[in-house]
Amino acid sequence: MPSLYDLNAPKKATNLSINSDLLAKSRKLDVNLSATLEQALNQKLAEDAAASWKDKNSTAIKAYNSFVEENGMFSDEFRSF
């Protein structure tokens, strides 16, 4: 699956405000804040892309589901369960 962003783009410094207790506990565990934020943002981008795909393809999904309800799946005759 292709990446949702340019993995080779340069890093850019930014300022964030987060809960001070969360920050203190994360630092105690040596959590890499930059990497953790990148993972969280990547996950958010993936969720947004999936929702967008589902929305754009909702008509086709509904049509396919109606077809399957009326005719069954193409592979029904080959299934052994």
C-alpha positions as CSV (number, residue, x, y, z in Angstrom):
1,M,0.0,0.0,0.0
2,P,1.4,3.4,-0.9
3,S,2.2,5.8,1.9
4,L,-0.3,8.5,2.7
5,Y,2.4,11.2,2.8
6,D,6.0,11.8,1.6
7,L,8.2,9.7,3.8
8,N,11.3,11.6,2.5
9,A,10.0,15.1,3.3
10,P,12.3,17.0,5.7
11,K,11.4,17.3,9.4
12,K,10.0,20.6,10.6
13,A,10.1,21.8,14.2
14,T,6.8,22.7,15.8
15,N,5.4,23.8,19.1
16,L,2.7,21.7,20.8
17,S,0.8,22.0,24.0
18,I,-0.1,18.8,25.8
19,N,-1.1,17.7,29.3
20,S,1.8,18.2,31.6
21,D,1.2,14.9,33.5
22,L,1.0,13.0,30.2
23,L,4.2,14.6,29.1
24,A,6.0,13.7,32.4
25,K,4.9,10.1,32.3
26,S,5.8,9.8,28.7
27,R,9.3,11.2,29.4
28,K,9.8,8.7,32.3
29,L,9.2,5.9,29.8
30,D,11.5,7.5,27.2
31,V,8.7,7.7,24.7
32,N,9.8,9.3,21.4
33,L,7.3,12.0,21.2
34,S,8.0,12.9,17.5
35,A,7.7,9.3,16.4
36,T,4.6,8.7,18.5
37,L,2.9,11.8,17.0
38,E,3.9,10.8,13.5
39,Q,2.4,7.3,14.1
40,A,-0.8,8.8,15.5
41,L,-1.2,11.3,12.6
42,N,-0.5,8.5,10.0
43,Q,-3.3,6.5,11.7
44,K,-5.6,9.5,11.5
45,L,-4.8,10.0,7.8
46,A,-5.4,6.3,7.1
47,E,-8.8,6.4,8.9
48,D,-9.8,9.5,6.9
49,A,-8.7,8.0,3.6
50,A,-10.7,4.8,4.4
51,A,-13.8,6.9,5.3
52,S,-13.4,9.0,2.1
53,W,-13.0,5.8,0.0
54,K,-16.1,4.3,1.6
55,D,-18.1,7.5,0.9
56,K,-16.9,7.8,-2.7
57,N,-17.7,4.1,-3.4
58,S,-21.0,3.9,-1.4
59,T,-23.2,3.6,-4.5
60,A,-21.1,0.7,-5.9
61,I,-21.0,-1.0,-2.5
62,K,-24.8,-0.8,-2.2
63,A,-25.2,-2.1,-5.7
64,Y,-22.9,-5.0,-5.0
65,N,-24.6,-5.9,-1.7
66,S,-28.0,-5.8,-3.5
67,F,-26.7,-8.1,-6.2
68,V,-25.4,-10.6,-3.6
69,E,-28.7,-10.5,-1.7
70,E,-30.6,-11.4,-4.9
71,N,-28.1,-13.7,-6.6
72,G,-25.6,-14.9,-4.0
73,M,-21.9,-14.6,-4.3
74,F,-20.0,-15.6,-7.5
75,S,-18.1,-18.3,-5.6
76,D,-21.1,-19.9,-3.8
77,E,-21.1,-22.9,-6.1
78,F,-17.5,-23.7,-5.3
79,R,-17.6,-23.3,-1.5
80,S,-17.4,-26.5,0.5
81,F,-18.6,-25.0,3.8
